[in-house]
Amino acid sequence: MIPTGTTAALTDVATLRARARKSIDKGAITETYTADRKEVIRLLNDALATEWVCVLRYLRHYHMASGMLADAVKGEFLEHAQQEQEHASKIAERIVQLGGEPDLDPDTLTRRAHAEYKVGKDLRDMVKEDLIAERIAIDSYREMINYIGDRDTTTKRILESILAQEEEHADEFADLLNGWIGK
């Protein structure tokens, strides 16, 4: 029964219960899921590849950072590597929830990733390459969010939370570059 004065039509409880009993092998994916599940899984696997390439690049930068400002920047590299790994874990979990398989094949990670694995020749160059990678991730996540829209609100929320952190990373690297001695 729908309450009086409600503008949106809600499904009655008996129908919700009946639909829930159908295709229970699909777990959280009910018949009201309207996104193209295979395409969402593909997009998420590309995002997963991007996150892992970023983890690897940040770890390299953490270990290779040297010079007068290295100690201050190394902490950022390590923190961002850990956060990107958390993003990868969230994405992989969502892929499985959607009935897919996380593609972590090392042979294809860099081909599928949106960001490149650029090592940087010095500390400033490393920061610049990381900023570029974050800007790529920001645009790719925005496009995925817009593509998914309200057809998969759970995936959308996951991507929005990752996007917010990628924007923070970009701001931090832009601040580092803007304050660099000897620009």
C-alpha positions in Angstrom: 0.0 0.0 0.0 1.4 3.4 -1.0 0.9 6.2 1.5 -1.6 9.0 0.6 0.1 12.0 -0.9 3.1 10.1 -2.3 4.0 11.2 -5.8 6.3 8.3 -6.7 4.8 5.0 -7.4 6.3 2.3 -5.2 6.1 -1.4 -5.7 3.7 -3.1 -3.4 5.2 -5.5 -0.8 3.8 -8.7 -2.3 5.4 -7.9 -5.6 8.8 -7.1 -4.0 8.7 -10.4 -2.1 7.8 -12.3 -5.2 10.5 -10.7 -7.3 13.1 -11.4 -4.5 12.4 -15.1 -4.8 13.3 -15.1 -8.5 16.8 -15.7 -9.7 18.2 -15.8 -6.1 21.5 -17.1 -7.6 22.2 -13.6 -8.8 22.6 -12.3 -5.3 22.3 -8.5 -5.1 21.5 -8.2 -8.8 17.7 -8.0 -9.0 15.5 -7.5 -12.0 15.3 -3.8 -11.3 19.0 -3.4 -12.0 18.9 -1.4 -15.2 22.5 -0.8 -16.1 24.3 -2.9 -18.7 26.0 -5.2 -16.2 28.7 -6.5 -18.6 29.6 -3.0 -19.6 29.8 -1.8 -16.0 32.0 -4.7 -15.1 34.3 -3.9 -18.1 34.5 -0.2 -17.0 35.3 -1.3 -13.4 38.0 -3.7 -14.6 39.6 -0.8 -16.6 39.4 1.3 -13.4 40.9 -1.6 -11.4 43.8 -1.7 -13.9 44.2 2.1 -13.6 44.3 1.9 -9.8 47.0 -0.9 -9.8 49.2 0.9 -12.3 48.9 4.0 -10.0 49.8 1.9 -6.9 52.9 0.6 -8.7 54.0 4.0 -9.9 53.5 5.5 -6.4 55.5 2.7 -4.8 58.3 3.2 -7.3 58.3 7.0 -6.7 58.3 6.3 -2.9 61.4 4.1 -3.2 63.2 6.2 -5.8 62.6 9.7 -4.3 65.8 11.5 -3.5 67.0 15.0 -3.0 66.5 17.8 -0.5 62.6 17.6 -0.5 62.4 13.8 -0.8 61.4 13.1 2.8 58.4 15.4 2.7 57.2 14.0 -0.7 57.9 10.3 0.0 55.2 10.3 2.6 52.7 11.5 0.0 53.7 8.8 -2.4 53.3 6.1 0.1 50.0 7.4 1.4 48.6 7.7 -2.1 49.8 4.2 -3.0 47.9 2.8 0.0 44.8 4.8 -0.9 44.9 3.7 -4.5 45.1 0.1 -3.3 42.0 0.7 -1.2 40.3 2.0 -4.3 41.3 -1.2 -6.2 39.9 -3.3 -3.4 36.5 -1.5 -3.4 36.3 -1.8 -7.2 37.2 -5.5 -7.2 34.6 -6.2 -4.5 32.0 -4.4 -6.6 32.9 -6.4 -9.7 32.4 -9.7 -7.8 29.1 -8.4 -6.4 27.9 -7.7 -9.9 28.8 -11.3 -10.9 32.0 -10.5 -12.6 35.7 -11.4 -12.1 38.4 -8.8 -11.2 40.9 -8.8 -14.0 44.3 -8.5 -12.3 46.3 -10.0 -15.2 49.7 -8.3 -15.0 50.2 -8.8 -18.7 47.3 -6.5 -19.6 47.2 -4.0 -16.7 49.1 -1.2 -18.4 47.1 -1.7 -21.7 43.8 -1.4 -19.9 44.7 1.3 -17.5 43.8 4.9 -18.3 46.8 6.3 -16.5 50.3 5.6 -17.8 53.2 4.2 -15.8 55.6 7.1 -16.1 58.6 6.8 -13.8 59.8 10.4 -13.8 63.5 11.5 -14.1 63.6 13.4 -10.8 61.4 14.2 -7.8 59.7 17.2 -9.5 59.0 15.1 -12.6 57.6 12.3 -10.4 55.2 14.7 -8.8 54.2 16.1 -12.2 53.6 12.6 -13.6 51.5 11.7 -10.6 49.4 14.9 -11.0 48.9 14.0 -14.7 47.8 10.5 -13.7 45.4 11.9 -11.1 43.9 14.3 -13.7 43.3 11.3 -16.1 41.7 9.4 -13.3 39.4 12.3 -12.4 38.1 12.6 -16.0 37.7 8.8 -16.4 35.8 8.5 -13.1 33.5 11.5 -14.0 32.8 9.9 -17.4 32.0 6.5 -15.8 29.7 8.2 -13.2 27.9 10.1 -15.9 27.6 6.9 -18.0 26.2 4.8 -15.1 23.9 7.6 -13.9 21.1 6.4 -11.6 21.0 2.9 -13.2 23.5 1.5 -10.6 23.5 3.8 -7.6 25.8 1.6 -5.6 28.6 1.6 -8.2 28.0 5.3 -8.8 28.5 6.0 -5.0 31.7 4.0 -5.0 33.0 5.8 -8.0 32.0 9.2 -6.5 33.9 8.5 -3.3 37.0 7.4 -5.3 36.7 10.5 -7.5 36.6 12.8 -4.4 39.9 11.3 -3.2 41.5 11.5 -6.6 40.6 15.2 -6.6 42.3 15.6 -3.2 45.4 13.9 -4.6 45.5 16.2 -7.6 45.2 19.2 -5.3 48.0 18.0 -3.1 50.3 17.4 -6.1 49.4 20.8 -7.7 50.2 22.5 -4.4 53.6 20.7 -4.3 54.4 21.7 -7.9 53.2 25.3 -7.4 55.4 25.6 -4.3 58.5 24.0 -5.9 61.7 25.8 -5.3 63.4 26.6 -8.6 60.3 26.0 -10.8 
